[in-house]
């Protein structure tokens, strides 16, 4: 697995989803480009809750559970 990042999206008012992103190759050295690797199927009630659940998924994906 390559470089990973975690973000949280508020898709609707009060519905927060974690999203794990994976870096993809880009010719530019001034920016990083990511694609969606995994995303929550169910929303969390807060940004911090989605971030915490997403962090657990990120740890699982990298073998650090």
Secondary structure, 3 states (H helix, E strand, C coil): CCCEEEEEEEEECCEEEEEEEEEECCCCCCCCEEEEEEECCCCECCHHHHHHHHHHHHHHHCCCC
